Amino acid sequence: MVGIFYKIYQFLYISSLKITRGSSFIFNGKISSSGFFKIEIAKNAKLTISGNITLKSGTIIGVRKNARLTIDDGCFFNRNCSIICREEITIGKNCLFGESVKIYDNDHKLFAGKIYKDEYITSSIVIEDECWIANDVNILKGSYIPKNTVIGAMSLVNKRLEQSGIYAGIPVIFKRAI
């Protein structure tokens, strides 16, 4: 019995989990961690974690109002990764994310020269199974990364990638097949 309470204490000590009333957190597995991470789930939002994942220190996951985030089994998020979901993000099985990867399915609304702080333009993101996203990559709204794809360090993904392979650059371009 003491072991269960210790595991709960240890989880709460190294992490922050904020679930707003009316949100949904479906968790079928285990979160392994080596440091502080933060998960926020807003009203009417849904976070589904199917299987075991690893979150290294500094990882932030934010699922905003009415959004849906799905993370499948075997995913590894290295230090200082950020996922901010305002519409829908789907991450497949066994994906590896290097340090400081940023995934945002939204941009601030810009209209007639004015940037709106609390209004967004959103478009879903899909990252299929077995992808390796190297350090400092930004994945923006509307992106689609096919199964078995590698994204090189410090790249920008802002579109649908049509085939598996190795991509790099700002924005990414296809380099070669794997």
Phi, psi and omega per residue, in radians:
M1 nan -0.732 3.121
V2 -1.067 -0.643 3.129
G3 -1.037 -0.702 3.126
I4 -1.135 -0.812 3.141
F5 -1.115 -0.643 3.112
Y6 -1.124 -0.743 3.128
K7 -1.113 -0.704 3.092
I8 -1.130 -0.794 3.113
Y9 -1.049 -0.794 -3.131
Q10 -1.071 -0.751 3.123
F11 -1.078 -0.811 -3.115
L12 -1.212 -0.556 -3.134
Y13 -1.174 -0.686 -3.052
I14 -1.708 0.038 -3.077
S15 -2.499 2.914 3.055
S16 -2.245 2.132 -3.141
L17 -2.176 1.962 -3.116
K18 -2.044 1.905 -3.136
I19 -1.980 2.027 -3.122
T20 -1.401 2.527 3.110
R21 -0.950 2.356 3.140
G22 1.623 -0.047 3.108
S23 -1.668 3.043 -3.083
S24 -2.318 2.250 3.089
F25 -2.197 1.866 3.135
I26 -1.826 2.061 -2.992
F27 -2.291 1.974 -3.117
N28 -2.160 1.332 -3.120
G29 2.788 -2.452 -3.046
K30 -2.521 2.446 2.998
I31 -1.821 2.062 3.032
S32 -1.675 2.464 -3.091
S33 -2.563 2.662 3.002
S34 -2.348 1.151 -3.140
G35 2.428 -3.125 -3.055
F36 -1.318 2.308 2.980
F37 -2.349 2.863 -3.060
K38 -2.356 2.289 3.061
I39 -2.202 2.215 3.081
E40 -2.166 2.258 3.112
I41 -2.172 2.020 -3.055
A42 -1.461 3.073 -3.130
K43 -1.002 2.354 3.133
N44 1.076 0.270 3.092
A45 -1.638 2.812 -3.117
K46 -2.404 2.171 3.028
L47 -2.012 2.160 3.097
T48 -2.090 2.135 3.049
I49 -2.039 1.968 -3.084
S50 -1.860 1.629 3.116
G51 1.981 -2.841 -3.071
N52 -1.675 2.301 3.097
I53 -2.294 2.849 3.084
T54 -2.126 2.278 3.079
L55 -2.116 2.003 3.102
K56 -1.459 2.994 -3.035
S57 -1.019 2.486 3.099
G58 1.474 -0.010 3.133
T59 -1.251 2.366 3.132
I60 -2.191 2.241 3.057
I61 -2.138 2.084 3.116
G62 -2.147 2.084 3.091
V63 -1.949 1.873 -3.015
R64 -1.453 3.039 -3.046
K65 -0.838 2.239 3.087
N66 1.178 0.166 -3.106
A67 -1.601 2.869 3.125
R68 -2.336 2.184 3.089
L69 -2.168 2.242 3.109
T70 -2.164 2.226 3.078
I71 -2.151 2.183 -3.082
D72 -1.625 3.073 -3.018
D73 -1.051 2.502 2.974
G74 1.447 0.161 -3.129
C75 -1.371 2.523 -3.117
F76 -2.214 2.141 3.115
F77 -1.994 1.977 -3.125
N78 -1.301 -3.095 -3.040
R79 -0.971 2.474 2.971
N80 1.108 0.509 3.025
C81 -1.347 2.598 3.079
S82 -2.293 2.313 3.012
I83 -2.219 2.029 3.086
I84 -2.084 2.018 -3.026
C85 -1.997 2.104 3.081
R86 -2.009 -0.161 3.085
E87 -2.298 -1.439 3.127
E88 -2.733 2.285 3.045
I89 -2.283 2.297 3.101
T90 -2.157 2.196 3.129
I91 -2.100 2.141 -3.078
G92 -1.334 -3.010 -3.075
K93 -1.254 2.570 2.962
N94 0.953 0.690 3.070
C95 -1.556 2.486 3.130
L96 -2.002 2.270 -3.130
F97 -2.095 2.141 3.122
G98 -1.239 -3.130 3.140
E99 -1.079 2.487 2.989
S100 1.069 0.551 3.019
V101 -1.316 2.399 3.132
K102 -2.093 2.258 3.132
I103 -2.211 2.003 -3.099
Y104 -2.311 2.101 3.104
D105 -1.603 0.433 -3.057
N106 -2.647 2.707 2.972
D107 -2.253 2.681 3.003
H108 -1.156 2.513 3.114
K109 -1.241 2.355 3.095
L110 -2.180 2.078 -3.108
F111 -2.489 2.251 3.110
A112 0.894 0.744 3.088
G113 1.373 0.049 -3.138
K114 -1.916 2.334 3.061
I115 -1.701 2.195 -3.097
Y116 -1.639 2.167 -3.080
K117 -1.181 -0.685 -3.032
D118 -2.020 0.370 3.066
E119 -2.201 2.455 -2.987
Y120 -2.351 2.694 2.945
I121 -1.883 2.191 -3.053
T122 -2.148 2.727 3.018
S123 -2.799 2.386 -3.010
S124 -1.126 2.772 3.103
I125 -2.169 2.382 3.022
V126 -2.203 2.234 3.006
I127 -2.109 1.943 -3.076
E128 -1.324 -3.126 -3.072
D129 -1.056 2.665 2.931
E130 1.067 0.616 3.111
C131 -1.682 2.580 3.061
W132 -2.076 2.017 3.128
I133 -1.885 1.955 -3.046
A134 -1.275 3.112 -3.044
N135 -1.100 2.600 3.036
D136 1.063 0.486 3.083
V137 -1.511 2.440 3.008
N138 -1.906 2.229 3.093
I139 -2.030 2.061 -3.002
L140 -1.890 3.012 -3.063
K141 -0.880 2.499 3.101
G142 1.409 0.060 -3.091
S143 -1.392 2.562 3.063
Y144 -2.399 2.126 -3.118
I145 -2.047 1.989 -3.085
P146 -1.246 2.842 3.141
K147 -0.903 2.498 3.082
N148 1.040 0.807 3.135
T149 -1.993 2.512 3.071
V150 -1.993 2.290 3.061
I151 -1.953 2.096 -3.077
G152 -1.160 2.755 -3.097
A153 -0.960 2.507 3.061
M154 1.038 0.547 3.136
S155 -1.670 2.923 3.105
L156 -2.188 2.096 3.066
V157 -1.841 2.091 -3.108
N158 -2.428 0.470 -3.088
K159 -2.783 3.102 3.065
R160 -1.425 2.161 3.064
L161 -1.580 2.203 -2.953
E162 -1.441 -0.379 -3.116
Q163 -2.537 2.740 3.070
S164 -1.167 2.686 3.106
G165 2.690 -2.827 3.116
I166 -1.852 2.262 -3.134
Y167 -2.203 2.613 3.055
A168 -2.792 2.782 3.055
G169 2.045 3.091 3.132
I170 -2.246 1.720 -0.139
P171 -1.312 2.961 -3.065
V172 -1.108 2.556 2.969
I173 -2.281 2.679 3.140
F174 -1.188 2.243 3.135
K175 -1.752 -0.872 3.119
R176 -2.994 2.877 3.058
A177 -1.315 2.786 3.109
I178 -1.592 nan nan
